[in-house]
Every structure is written in C-alpha cells, then in structure tokens.
C-alpha cells in the first residue's frame, strides 16, 4: 500500500502495477462492494453514455450545453491521450491532481485485500473526486459494453446508446444484436433511454421495452432536418432550430440528435433554453474526432479504430476538397478488425505512411503491411516507417499544399502525434 505522500503519477504507476490496463476483467461485483464501502452516490442527475462510436462527442456536447446553461458539470471519458486528468473534467477543465490523489488514497484505504482492475480503481477515484465538487450534473462514458462495465454500477437518471457496431468481439459477441443487447443494459426501468442509432438492433429494443425503460429511438421518437449551416431538431411538439456542432464530420449531426433528445428528456431536472443549446453546440471541442489540425495541406486526426468508425471516416473524407491526394498516417491495434477497416477506407486513400504500434496490443509493422496487402492496398502505395511520428514527418515532407493528410487507426496513433502538432 502506498503512503499518503505520493503524487498522482506515482499512484497511477502503483495501480498499473497491481493490474495492467491491458488486462480486462468484466463484472460488477467488485464495484458494488467498493461503492458501498465508499458511500458513493450523487444527489444530482447522472447521465451514462454508451455505444460503439460517438460516445466522446456526445459527452462533450452534453457538457458544453450544460456549461452554457450555467450548470456545474463533471464529465468522465476514456481513454486519455496525454494526461490521466483528461478522463475527469470539471466545468470543461481537467480535474486538479490534488483531488485525484485524495480520491486514490480513499480507494486504496477502503479496498483492503480486494483486487481491482485499473479501470475500476480509477473510475472509483473519479466518482469520489466528482462528489467533492458539488456538481449539478454528472456525465459518465461507459468504457466497454454496458452490462458488466464498471460505470454501470451507478444508477443513472437517463442513458444514451450512441451507435451500435461490432467491436470488442471477445467480450461483446460478433453481431450487432449481441453488442446491442450488452449496451442496452445501461438503460433503467422508467428512465429516459435514448438510442441515437437509426437502425437499432432488435435485441436492444427488446431489452429496453422488456425492462420498461422509456425508449426513444432516432428517426422515430425524434429526428433532425438539415439545411445549410443549421438543422432542426424535432421531438414530439418540441422544435429547436440550431447551428451545426463545431465538431467536424457529417456524423456529428447524428450525435447531436441523441444529445438533444437527452437534453429534452431532462428538461424537468436541468432546464435549458434554445439559445444556451446553440451556444453549447458552437463552442464544443474534442480532440481526435475528425479534428482539423492544419491547412495547406489539410491535416486531420481521427481516433476511429473499428469498421463502423471507418465507414464514418470514409464518408467524411468524401466531403473534403477533391483536388490533391489523400495521404494516411496509419497504425492499429492487432486485436481490432484491421482488414475491414483498411478495405473500407482504401478507396479514399492514395498513399499510406504506416508504422507499428507498441506491444502487447499494437500491430507490428510487418503484420500491418501484410494485412494491408491482403486488403487490396498496392505495394507502391505503402511507405513503412519506424514510428508514427516518423510517418507523419514523411507524409508532411511528401505532401503538396493541395493534399490531405489523415492520421487514424487508433487512439495510440493519434496520441503519438499530438505533441508534434
């Protein structure tokens, strides 16, 4: 056990040593025990956000809207990119390290000989840190699935499933139905249950209705109509005309639809005006979600790492100027569906500057290039590099001012280049 005179970085090293981040053990038993021991509960609305893709964008839009309305907002997302404190935001700013250290001390003191995973330990600490802040609303991103994810130990006021695609097959199954059923477990009886997927899996709908949740599905209970730089959201008799979200990508209107359905469902608890919603959408920011980080040539970052995200990325790439080449800086984790991601994006990309990612989960350079050839990428299109940073440097040196560079394939890939932008 660590003493109380340790820094946040030392606490994180200690937690990682007890249970490496790469090891996943799903289940709520340990979390239920710890929540009871620590007396964790919130006296404000709690929103849980699950789904295959779009969770981070949804969390940030909700945060931005509620901040614009003057509320004290705590937001948990994962994974982080450069600093652990990115996982816990209070009113749009990363939480202070002192609060996290105090929370880690409390978790360690309460757990006794109970072994916790990295995600469980850190999630409990974030819950405790948020409890100190006297918040008006707490927004929690679900890490993996929903039924057995550590975040699901808390009872939400409302929950949203953003999209449902196949990912984490070893834990969630290899069909949209199996994944949707797992994710639907963040819903609660009698509580608003938003689904921002226009084609929800049948088992998600069946579970939600069987549970008695107040299910509201995109395209049925609510919808949007796009027109120029604005869009109109409709839900029952409610009609809001709003600016497009500041986040790049065509998919952000779909993400915004679910966000607005959530905001509308919680007006009784968290009143907001149309003007405050508009302000929140205009000011929202999020790293790595088809994020533009350069011009001449255009440079985009995208953390998409599964087939569903690849479809969205391919669609977004189509919206960019047609002149010039599209150049990828690319690396993936070996446990993802690399071949399908490559097959989906291949028609949009002219040159690939590739690099291996670190073990144990990262795909080596040889595995990545072999998979690319199997997915139909020609040898003359592939440029091998010793690191993601070297790949970005090479791509920049080769690109003309009319070209587009897209850094994608994994959170790890995007994280590697961030300090160099």
NULUM-142345 format. One record per residue (C-alpha): residue in three letters; x, y, z. Coordinates in Angstrom, 1 decimal, always signed. Example, Ala and Ser with C-alpha at 12.3 -4.5 7.8 and 13.67 -1.06 7.14 Angstrom:
residues 2
tiro; x; y; z
ALA; +12.3; -4.5; +7.8 $
SER; +13.7; -1.1; +7.1 $
//
This chain:
residues 421
tiro; x; y; z
UNK; +0.0; +0.0; +0.0 $
UNK; +1.3; +3.5; -0.8 $
UNK; +1.6; +6.1; +1.8 $
UNK; -0.4; +9.3; +1.5 $
UNK; +2.6; +11.4; +0.4 $
UNK; +2.7; +10.3; -3.2 $
UNK; +2.0; +12.2; -6.5 $
UNK; -0.7; +11.3; -9.0 $
UNK; +1.9; +9.8; -11.3 $
UNK; +3.1; +7.5; -8.5 $
UNK; -0.4; +6.5; -7.7 $
UNK; -1.0; +5.6; -11.4 $
UNK; +2.2; +3.6; -11.6 $
UNK; +1.1; +1.7; -8.4 $
UNK; -2.4; +1.0; -9.8 $
UNK; -1.0; -0.1; -13.1 $
UNK; +1.5; -2.5; -11.4 $
UNK; -1.4; -4.1; -9.4 $
UNK; -3.5; -4.7; -12.5 $
UNK; -2.2; -3.7; -16.0 $
UNK; -4.5; -1.7; -18.2 $
UNK; -4.3; -4.3; -21.0 $
UNK; -5.9; -6.9; -18.7 $
UNK; -9.7; -6.7; -18.8 $
UNK; -11.9; -8.4; -16.2 $
UNK; -15.6; -7.5; -16.6 $
UNK; -18.1; -7.8; -13.8 $
UNK; -19.8; -5.6; -11.3 $
UNK; -19.3; -7.5; -8.0 $
UNK; -16.1; -5.7; -7.0 $
UNK; -17.5; -2.3; -8.0 $
UNK; -20.7; -2.9; -6.0 $
UNK; -18.7; -3.8; -2.9 $
UNK; -16.5; -0.7; -3.3 $
UNK; -19.4; +1.7; -4.0 $
UNK; -21.0; +0.6; -0.8 $
UNK; -17.8; +0.8; +1.3 $
UNK; -17.0; +4.3; -0.1 $
UNK; -20.6; +5.6; +0.1 $
UNK; -20.6; +6.7; -3.5 $
UNK; -23.8; +8.4; -4.6 $
UNK; -24.8; +11.6; -6.4 $
UNK; -27.7; +13.9; -5.5 $
UNK; -27.7; +15.4; -9.0 $
UNK; -28.7; +13.9; -12.3 $
UNK; -26.3; +11.3; -13.7 $
UNK; -26.2; +10.6; -17.5 $
UNK; -24.5; +7.5; -18.8 $
UNK; -23.3; +7.4; -22.4 $
UNK; -22.6; +4.1; -24.1 $
UNK; -22.2; +2.9; -27.7 $
UNK; -19.7; +1.7; -30.2 $
UNK; -18.7; +5.2; -31.6 $
UNK; -19.7; +8.7; -30.9 $
UNK; -19.5; +8.5; -27.1 $
UNK; -16.8; +11.1; -26.7 $
UNK; -18.6; +13.6; -29.0 $
UNK; -21.8; +13.0; -27.2 $
UNK; -20.3; +13.6; -23.8 $
UNK; -18.6; +16.8; -24.9 $
UNK; -21.7; +18.2; -26.5 $
UNK; -23.7; +17.5; -23.3 $
UNK; -21.0; +19.1; -21.2 $
UNK; -20.8; +22.1; -23.5 $
UNK; -24.6; +22.7; -23.5 $
UNK; -25.0; +22.3; -19.7 $
UNK; -22.0; +24.6; -19.1 $
UNK; -23.5; +27.2; -21.4 $
UNK; -26.6; +27.0; -19.2 $
UNK; -24.6; +27.8; -16.1 $
UNK; -24.5; +24.3; -14.6 $
UNK; -21.6; +22.8; -12.7 $
UNK; -20.7; +19.8; -14.8 $
UNK; -18.5; +16.7; -14.2 $
UNK; -17.6; +14.6; -17.2 $
UNK; -15.8; +11.2; -17.3 $
UNK; -14.4; +9.9; -20.6 $
UNK; -11.8; +7.3; -21.5 $
UNK; -9.2; +6.6; -22.6 $
UNK; -7.0; +9.6; -22.1 $
UNK; -4.4; +10.7; -24.6 $
UNK; -1.6; +12.7; -23.0 $
UNK; -2.6; +13.0; -19.3 $
UNK; -4.7; +10.9; -17.0 $
UNK; -6.6; +14.0; -15.8 $
UNK; -8.2; +14.2; -19.3 $
UNK; -10.5; +11.5; -18.0 $
UNK; -12.2; +13.7; -15.4 $
UNK; -13.3; +17.2; -16.4 $
UNK; -15.0; +19.7; -14.1 $
UNK; -16.6; +22.6; -16.0 $
UNK; -14.6; +21.9; -19.1 $
UNK; -11.2; +21.8; -17.4 $
UNK; -9.1; +18.8; -16.4 $
UNK; -9.5; +17.9; -12.7 $
UNK; -6.7; +19.0; -10.4 $
UNK; -4.2; +16.4; -9.4 $
UNK; -4.7; +17.1; -5.7 $
UNK; -8.3; +16.0; -5.9 $
UNK; -7.4; +12.8; -7.7 $
UNK; -4.6; +12.0; -5.2 $
UNK; -7.1; +12.3; -2.3 $
UNK; -9.5; +10.1; -4.1 $
UNK; -6.9; +7.4; -4.8 $
UNK; -6.0; +7.4; -1.1 $
UNK; -9.6; +6.8; -0.2 $
UNK; -10.0; +3.9; -2.7 $
UNK; -6.8; +2.3; -1.5 $
UNK; -7.8; +2.6; +2.2 $
UNK; -11.2; +1.1; +1.5 $
UNK; -10.3; -1.8; -0.8 $
UNK; -8.4; -3.9; +1.8 $
UNK; -7.3; -7.1; +0.0 $
UNK; -9.9; -6.7; -2.7 $
UNK; -8.1; -6.7; -6.1 $
UNK; -9.4; -4.0; -8.5 $
UNK; -8.7; -3.6; -12.2 $
UNK; -7.1; -0.4; -13.4 $
UNK; -10.4; +0.9; -14.8 $
UNK; -12.3; +0.0; -11.6 $
UNK; -9.7; +1.7; -9.3 $
UNK; -9.5; +4.9; -11.5 $
UNK; -13.3; +5.1; -12.0 $
UNK; -14.0; +4.9; -8.3 $
UNK; -11.4; +7.6; -7.7 $
UNK; -13.1; +9.8; -10.3 $
UNK; -16.5; +9.2; -8.7 $
UNK; -15.1; +10.3; -5.4 $
UNK; -13.4; +13.4; -6.9 $
UNK; -16.7; +14.4; -8.5 $
UNK; -18.5; +14.0; -5.2 $
UNK; -16.2; +16.6; -3.7 $
UNK; -17.2; +19.2; -6.3 $
UNK; -20.9; +19.7; -5.6 $
UNK; -21.9; +19.3; -9.2 $
UNK; -25.3; +19.9; -10.9 $
UNK; -24.9; +17.1; -13.4 $
UNK; -22.5; +14.2; -13.9 $
UNK; -21.8; +12.7; -17.4 $
UNK; -20.2; +9.3; -17.5 $
UNK; -18.9; +7.5; -20.6 $
UNK; -19.2; +3.7; -20.4 $
UNK; -15.9; +2.0; -21.3 $
UNK; -16.8; -1.4; -22.8 $
UNK; -20.3; -2.7; -23.5 $
UNK; -22.6; -1.8; -20.7 $
UNK; -23.9; -4.9; -18.9 $
UNK; -20.7; -5.6; -17.0 $
UNK; -18.8; -2.3; -17.4 $
UNK; -17.7; -0.7; -14.1 $
UNK; -19.6; +2.5; -14.9 $
UNK; -22.8; +0.6; -14.9 $
UNK; -22.6; +0.1; -11.2 $
UNK; -24.2; +3.6; -10.7 $
UNK; -27.9; +4.2; -11.2 $
UNK; -28.3; +6.8; -14.0 $
UNK; -31.1; +9.4; -14.3 $
UNK; -31.0; +8.7; -18.0 $
UNK; -28.8; +6.8; -20.5 $
UNK; -28.0; +7.0; -24.2 $
UNK; -26.6; +4.4; -26.6 $
UNK; -25.0; +6.4; -29.4 $
UNK; -24.4; +3.8; -32.1 $
UNK; -24.1; +0.0; -32.3 $
UNK; -21.4; -1.7; -34.3 $
UNK; -19.2; -4.8; -33.9 $
UNK; -16.2; -4.2; -31.7 $
UNK; -14.6; -5.9; -28.7 $
UNK; -15.9; -9.2; -30.1 $
UNK; -14.2; -11.3; -27.5 $
UNK; -16.3; -9.6; -24.8 $
UNK; -19.5; -8.4; -26.6 $
UNK; -20.1; -11.0; -29.4 $
UNK; -19.7; -10.7; -33.1 $
UNK; -23.2; -9.5; -34.2 $
UNK; -24.9; -6.1; -33.8 $
UNK; -27.7; -7.9; -31.9 $
UNK; -25.3; -9.3; -29.3 $
UNK; -23.4; -6.0; -29.0 $
UNK; -26.7; -4.1; -28.8 $
UNK; -28.0; -6.4; -26.0 $
UNK; -24.9; -5.7; -23.9 $
UNK; -25.1; -2.0; -24.4 $
UNK; -28.8; -1.8; -23.7 $
UNK; -28.0; -2.8; -20.1 $
UNK; -27.1; +0.8; -19.3 $
UNK; -30.9; +1.6; -19.6 $
UNK; -33.1; +1.6; -16.4 $
UNK; -36.7; +0.9; -15.8 $
UNK; -38.9; +4.0; -16.1 $
UNK; -35.9; +6.2; -17.1 $
UNK; -35.2; +8.0; -20.4 $
UNK; -33.4; +5.6; -22.7 $
UNK; -32.1; +7.3; -25.8 $
UNK; -30.9; +5.4; -28.9 $
UNK; -29.1; +7.6; -31.5 $
UNK; -28.8; +4.7; -34.0 $
UNK; -31.4; +4.9; -36.7 $
UNK; -31.3; +1.1; -37.1 $
UNK; -31.1; -0.2; -33.5 $
UNK; -30.5; -3.9; -33.2 $
UNK; -33.7; -5.8; -32.4 $
UNK; -32.3; -7.2; -29.1 $
UNK; -31.5; -3.7; -27.9 $
UNK; -35.1; -2.6; -28.5 $
UNK; -36.5; -5.9; -27.0 $
UNK; -34.4; -5.5; -23.8 $
UNK; -35.3; -1.8; -23.3 $
UNK; -39.0; -2.4; -23.8 $
UNK; -39.0; -5.6; -21.7 $
UNK; -37.2; -3.6; -18.9 $
UNK; -39.8; -0.9; -19.0 $
UNK; -37.4; +1.8; -19.9 $
UNK; -38.7; +5.0; -21.7 $
UNK; -37.1; +4.1; -25.0 $
UNK; -36.7; +6.9; -27.6 $
UNK; -35.2; +6.0; -30.9 $
UNK; -33.6; +8.3; -33.5 $
UNK; -35.9; +8.5; -36.6 $
UNK; -39.0; +7.5; -34.5 $
UNK; -39.3; +9.5; -31.3 $
UNK; -37.0; +12.3; -32.5 $
UNK; -35.4; +13.4; -35.8 $
UNK; -33.4; +16.2; -37.4 $
UNK; -33.7; +18.1; -40.7 $
UNK; -30.5; +19.6; -42.1 $
UNK; -30.5; +22.9; -44.0 $
UNK; -27.3; +24.8; -44.8 $
UNK; -25.4; +25.7; -41.6 $
UNK; -28.4; +24.9; -39.4 $
UNK; -30.5; +21.9; -38.5 $
UNK; -33.9; +21.5; -36.9 $
UNK; -34.5; +19.0; -34.1 $
UNK; -38.0; +17.7; -33.5 $
UNK; -39.2; +15.6; -30.6 $
UNK; -43.0; +15.5; -30.0 $
UNK; -44.2; +19.1; -30.0 $
UNK; -40.7; +20.4; -29.3 $
UNK; -38.9; +22.1; -32.2 $
UNK; -35.4; +23.6; -32.0 $
UNK; -33.5; +25.3; -34.9 $
UNK; -29.8; +25.2; -34.1 $
UNK; -26.3; +25.7; -35.6 $
UNK; -24.3; +22.7; -36.6 $
UNK; -22.0; +21.5; -33.9 $
UNK; -18.4; +22.9; -34.0 $
UNK; -17.1; +19.3; -34.3 $
UNK; -16.1; +18.3; -37.8 $
UNK; -17.7; +15.4; -39.7 $
UNK; -21.1; +14.6; -41.1 $
UNK; -21.8; +12.1; -38.3 $
UNK; -21.9; +14.9; -35.7 $
UNK; -25.4; +15.8; -36.7 $
UNK; -26.4; +12.3; -35.8 $
UNK; -24.5; +12.5; -32.5 $
UNK; -26.2; +15.9; -31.8 $
UNK; -29.6; +14.3; -32.4 $
UNK; -29.1; +12.0; -29.5 $
UNK; -27.6; +14.7; -27.3 $
UNK; -30.7; +16.9; -27.9 $
UNK; -33.1; +14.0; -27.2 $
UNK; -31.3; +13.6; -23.9 $
UNK; -31.4; +17.3; -23.1 $
UNK; -35.1; +17.4; -24.0 $
UNK; -35.8; +14.3; -21.8 $
UNK; -34.1; +16.0; -18.8 $
UNK; -35.7; +19.5; -19.0 $
UNK; -37.6; +18.8; -15.8 $
UNK; -34.3; +18.3; -14.0 $
UNK; -32.0; +20.6; -16.0 $
UNK; -33.8; +23.4; -17.7 $
UNK; -32.0; +24.9; -20.7 $
UNK; -33.0; +27.5; -23.4 $
UNK; -32.7; +27.1; -27.1 $
UNK; -30.1; +29.9; -27.0 $
UNK; -28.0; +28.1; -24.5 $
UNK; -28.1; +24.9; -26.5 $
UNK; -27.0; +26.8; -29.6 $
UNK; -24.1; +28.4; -27.6 $
UNK; -23.0; +24.9; -26.4 $
UNK; -23.0; +23.4; -29.9 $
UNK; -21.0; +26.3; -31.3 $
UNK; -18.3; +26.1; -28.5 $
UNK; -17.9; +22.3; -28.2 $
UNK; -14.4; +20.9; -28.8 $
UNK; -12.9; +17.4; -28.8 $
UNK; -9.5; +16.1; -29.7 $
UNK; -9.2; +13.5; -32.5 $
UNK; -12.7; +13.2; -33.8 $
UNK; -12.1; +14.1; -37.5 $
UNK; -10.4; +17.1; -36.0 $
UNK; -8.7; +19.6; -38.3 $
UNK; -5.2; +20.4; -37.1 $
UNK; -3.6; +22.0; -40.2 $
UNK; -4.1; +23.6; -43.6 $
UNK; -2.1; +23.6; -46.8 $
UNK; -2.0; +20.7; -46.6 $
UNK; -5.1; +19.9; -44.6 $
UNK; -4.3; +17.7; -41.6 $
UNK; -7.0; +15.7; -39.8 $
UNK; -6.9; +13.5; -36.7 $
UNK; -9.4; +10.7; -36.2 $
UNK; -9.3; +8.1; -33.4 $
UNK; -11.7; +5.7; -35.2 $
UNK; -10.5; +2.1; -34.9 $
UNK; -13.3; -0.2; -35.9 $
UNK; -15.3; -0.9; -39.1 $
UNK; -18.2; +1.3; -38.0 $
UNK; -15.9; +4.3; -37.4 $
UNK; -14.1; +3.5; -40.7 $
UNK; -17.4; +3.9; -42.6 $
UNK; -17.9; +7.3; -40.9 $
UNK; -14.3; +8.4; -41.7 $
UNK; -14.7; +7.3; -45.4 $
UNK; -17.9; +9.4; -45.6 $
UNK; -16.1; +12.4; -44.0 $
UNK; -13.2; +12.1; -46.4 $
UNK; -15.6; +12.3; -49.3 $
UNK; -16.6; +15.7; -48.1 $
UNK; -13.1; +17.2; -48.4 $
UNK; -11.9; +19.0; -51.5 $
UNK; -11.4; +16.7; -54.4 $
UNK; -8.1; +18.1; -55.7 $
UNK; -4.8; +16.7; -54.4 $
UNK; -4.0; +13.3; -52.9 $
UNK; -5.3; +11.8; -49.6 $
UNK; -2.4; +10.6; -47.5 $
UNK; -2.9; +8.3; -44.5 $
UNK; -0.7; +8.1; -41.4 $
UNK; -1.8; +4.8; -40.1 $
UNK; -1.3; +2.4; -37.2 $
UNK; -3.7; +0.0; -35.5 $
UNK; -4.0; -2.4; -32.6 $
UNK; -3.8; -6.1; -33.6 $
UNK; -7.0; -7.1; -31.8 $
UNK; -9.1; -4.8; -34.0 $
UNK; -10.6; -5.7; -37.4 $
UNK; -7.7; -4.3; -39.3 $
UNK; -8.5; -5.8; -42.7 $
UNK; -12.1; -4.5; -42.8 $
UNK; -11.0; -1.0; -41.6 $
UNK; -8.5; -0.9; -44.4 $
UNK; -10.9; -2.3; -47.0 $
UNK; -13.5; +0.4; -46.1 $
UNK; -11.0; +3.3; -46.2 $
UNK; -8.8; +2.1; -49.1 $
UNK; -10.8; +3.7; -52.0 $
UNK; -10.4; +7.1; -50.3 $
UNK; -6.6; +6.9; -49.7 $
UNK; -3.8; +7.3; -52.3 $
UNK; -0.8; +6.8; -50.1 $
UNK; -0.3; +5.1; -46.7 $
UNK; +2.5; +6.0; -44.3 $
UNK; +2.4; +3.2; -41.8 $
UNK; +4.1; +2.3; -38.5 $
UNK; +3.8; -0.4; -36.0 $
UNK; +2.4; +0.3; -32.5 $
UNK; +3.8; -0.9; -29.2 $
UNK; +3.1; -4.4; -27.8 $
UNK; +1.3; -6.2; -26.4 $
UNK; -1.7; -5.0; -28.3 $
UNK; -0.1; -2.9; -31.1 $
UNK; +0.1; -4.4; -34.6 $
UNK; +3.7; -4.8; -35.7 $
UNK; +4.8; -3.1; -38.9 $
UNK; +5.1; -6.5; -40.7 $
UNK; +1.6; -7.6; -39.6 $
UNK; +0.1; -4.2; -40.6 $
UNK; +1.7; -4.2; -44.0 $
UNK; +0.8; -7.8; -44.7 $
UNK; -2.8; -7.1; -43.7 $
UNK; -2.9; -4.1; -46.0 $
UNK; -1.7; -6.1; -49.0 $
UNK; -4.4; -8.7; -48.2 $
UNK; -7.0; -5.9; -48.1 $
UNK; -6.0; -4.8; -51.6 $
UNK; -3.6; -1.9; -51.0 $
UNK; -0.9; -1.9; -53.6 $
UNK; +2.8; -2.2; -52.6 $
UNK; +3.7; +1.1; -54.2 $
UNK; +1.1; +2.9; -52.0 $
UNK; +2.7; +1.7; -48.8 $
UNK; +5.6; +3.6; -47.1 $
UNK; +7.0; +1.9; -44.0 $
UNK; +8.2; +4.0; -41.0 $
UNK; +9.9; +3.2; -37.7 $
UNK; +7.3; +5.2; -35.7 $
UNK; +4.0; +7.1; -36.1 $
UNK; +5.9; +10.4; -35.6 $
UNK; +8.3; +9.5; -38.4 $
UNK; +5.4; +8.5; -40.6 $
UNK; +3.8; +11.9; -40.0 $
UNK; +7.0; +13.7; -40.8 $
UNK; +7.5; +11.7; -44.0 $
UNK; +3.9; +12.4; -45.1 $
UNK; +4.3; +16.1; -44.5 $
UNK; +7.5; +16.2; -46.5 $
UNK; +5.8; +14.4; -49.4 $
UNK; +2.5; +16.3; -49.3 $
UNK; +1.7; +19.3; -51.5 $
UNK; -0.4; +22.2; -50.3 $
UNK; -3.5; +20.7; -52.0 $
UNK; -3.2; +17.3; -50.4 $
UNK; -5.0; +16.0; -47.3 $
UNK; -3.3; +14.1; -44.5 $
UNK; -5.4; +11.9; -42.2 $
UNK; -3.9; +10.4; -39.1 $
UNK; -6.0; +7.5; -37.9 $
UNK; -6.3; +3.8; -36.8 $
UNK; -6.2; +4.1; -33.0 $
UNK; -6.2; +6.4; -30.0 $
UNK; -2.5; +5.4; -29.7 $
UNK; -1.7; +6.6; -33.2 $
UNK; -3.3; +10.0; -32.7 $
UNK; -1.8; +10.3; -29.2 $
UNK; +1.7; +9.8; -30.6 $
UNK; +1.5; +12.7; -33.0 $
UNK; -0.3; +15.2; -30.7 $
UNK; +2.9; +16.6; -29.1 $
UNK; +4.3; +17.3; -32.5 $
UNK; +1.4; +19.4; -33.8 $
//
